[in-house]
Amino acid sequence: MFFRRARGDSLLDLPRIETERLAIAPLERADAAALHRLTDDPAITGAIDFLPDPFTLADAEGLIAGGRHGRDRFLGAWLRDDRTLAGVVGAHLRGEGALEIGYWVGGAARGRGFGAEAVGGVLALLRTRFPRRAILAECRPGNVASWGLLHKLGFRETGTEGHRPGRRQLAWEGG
């Protein structure tokens, strides 16, 4: 994969990338219906604090529009074979020296390695674009699948509580 350097501290110009099975690109207004279908799932909205339940088309449009200021960006992980939205990876600038990532995977795609593939691809992109920033994630230790995915990708617990209730902070050490 080849990535250009970032212009300033913005996530606005993140490029499309491809992994073995996924095309990963910033979500655009035209993707709102697919985002709504994927995300309006109690297994997703119940696990992610900022997502309302139910997750409406208007919520999807708002989430996508929220990335216009460049501090937050949501990328869709699309199956390359049929262009189905399998998951979402969020990237968020935090202060001067950190980036936070988060993600969710749709029901039909869970347990098939798409989460690790999508997050791994975005981690490589972010490391190249923002080499001096720490990359962080927050996770509930009881979310065994997500906790395991983060550890598999090279995240380690920092020993501090996350900003969201019940979550622990993890830092990416590469992998």
C-alpha positions in Angstrom: 0.0 0.0 0.0 1.2 3.5 -0.8 0.1 6.6 1.2 0.7 10.3 0.8 1.8 12.4 3.8 -1.0 14.2 5.6 -1.4 18.0 5.2 -1.5 19.4 8.6 -3.5 17.7 11.3 -6.6 16.7 9.5 -8.3 13.5 8.5 -10.2 15.1 5.6 -7.9 13.8 2.9 -7.5 10.2 3.9 -7.3 8.1 0.8 -9.1 4.9 -0.3 -7.0 1.8 0.5 -7.4 -1.8 -0.4 -6.6 -4.9 1.6 -7.0 -8.5 0.5 -10.8 -8.6 0.7 -11.8 -5.0 1.5 -11.9 -1.6 -0.1 -11.7 1.0 2.7 -12.6 4.6 2.1 -14.0 7.6 3.9 -17.8 7.5 4.1 -19.6 9.9 1.9 -23.1 11.2 1.8 -24.1 8.6 -0.8 -23.1 5.9 1.7 -25.7 6.9 4.3 -28.3 4.2 3.4 -25.6 1.4 3.6 -24.3 2.9 6.9 -27.9 2.9 8.3 -28.5 -0.7 7.3 -25.3 -1.9 8.8 -25.5 0.1 12.1 -29.1 -0.1 13.0 -28.4 -3.2 15.0 -28.8 -3.4 18.8 -25.5 -5.4 19.0 -23.8 -2.3 17.5 -25.8 0.5 19.0 -25.7 -1.1 22.4 -21.9 -1.4 22.4 -21.1 2.1 21.1 -22.0 5.0 23.4 -22.5 7.7 20.8 -24.8 5.7 18.5 -28.5 6.1 19.1 -30.9 3.2 19.1 -32.6 3.0 16.7 -29.9 4.3 14.3 -31.9 6.1 11.6 -31.0 7.3 8.1 -30.8 10.8 9.5 -28.3 9.6 12.2 -26.2 8.0 9.4 -26.2 11.3 7.4 -25.2 13.2 10.6 -22.4 10.8 11.4 -20.9 11.2 7.9 -21.4 15.0 7.9 -19.6 15.3 11.3 -16.3 14.5 9.6 -16.3 17.7 7.6 -14.1 19.5 10.2 -11.3 17.0 9.9 -11.0 15.9 13.5 -13.1 12.8 13.1 -13.5 10.5 10.1 -15.4 7.3 9.5 -14.2 4.9 6.9 -16.4 2.2 5.4 -14.9 -1.3 4.9 -16.6 -2.6 1.8 -16.3 -6.2 0.6 -14.4 -6.0 -2.7 -16.3 -8.8 -4.3 -19.9 -7.4 -4.0 -19.4 -3.8 -2.5 -21.4 -4.7 0.7 -20.5 -2.5 3.7 -19.0 -5.0 6.2 -17.9 -2.5 8.9 -16.8 0.9 9.9 -13.5 2.2 11.3 -13.5 5.6 13.0 -10.3 7.7 13.3 -10.3 10.7 15.8 -7.6 13.2 16.4 -7.2 13.6 20.2 -5.2 16.5 21.5 -1.8 17.3 20.0 -0.2 13.8 20.1 -2.8 11.1 19.8 -5.3 9.4 17.4 -8.0 7.2 18.6 -9.5 4.4 16.5 -12.8 2.6 17.0 -14.8 0.2 14.8 -17.8 -1.9 14.4 -18.6 -4.9 12.1 -22.0 -5.9 10.8 -23.6 -9.1 11.8 -23.1 -11.0 8.6 -19.4 -10.1 8.5 -18.6 -10.9 12.2 -16.3 -13.7 13.0 -14.8 -13.8 9.5 -11.7 -11.7 10.1 -13.0 -8.5 8.4 -12.6 -6.4 11.6 -8.9 -7.3 12.0 -8.3 -6.7 8.2 -10.1 -3.3 8.2 -8.5 -2.0 11.5 -5.1 -3.3 10.4 -5.4 -1.5 7.1 -6.4 1.8 8.8 -3.6 1.4 11.4 -1.0 1.2 8.6 -2.5 4.2 6.9 -2.6 6.3 10.1 1.0 5.3 11.2 2.2 6.5 7.8 0.2 9.7 7.8 0.8 10.6 11.4 4.1 9.0 12.5 4.5 11.0 15.7 1.0 10.5 17.1 0.2 7.7 19.5 -2.7 5.5 18.3 -5.1 4.6 21.1 -8.3 2.6 21.4 -10.8 2.1 24.2 -12.5 -1.2 24.9 -14.6 -2.9 27.6 -12.5 -5.8 28.9 -15.7 -7.9 28.9 -16.0 -7.4 25.1 -13.9 -10.5 24.5 -14.0 -10.4 20.7 -13.0 -6.7 20.4 -10.4 -7.0 23.2 -8.8 -10.0 21.5 -8.8 -8.2 18.1 -7.0 -5.2 19.5 -4.4 -7.4 21.2 -3.9 -9.4 18.0 -3.2 -6.2 16.2 -0.6 -5.0 18.7 -2.5 -2.9 21.2 -1.6 -3.2 24.8 -3.4 -1.9 27.9 -2.0 1.4 29.2 -3.3 0.9 32.8 -5.7 3.8 32.6 -9.4 4.0 32.4 -10.9 5.2 29.0 -12.9 8.3 28.7 -16.1 6.3 28.2 -17.6 4.4 31.2 -16.4 0.9 31.7 -13.6 1.0 29.1 -9.9 0.6 29.4 -7.4 2.5 27.2 -5.1 0.6 25.0 -2.1 1.9 23.0 -0.9 0.5 19.7 2.7 -0.8 19.9 2.7 -2.0 16.3 2.3 -5.5 15.2 
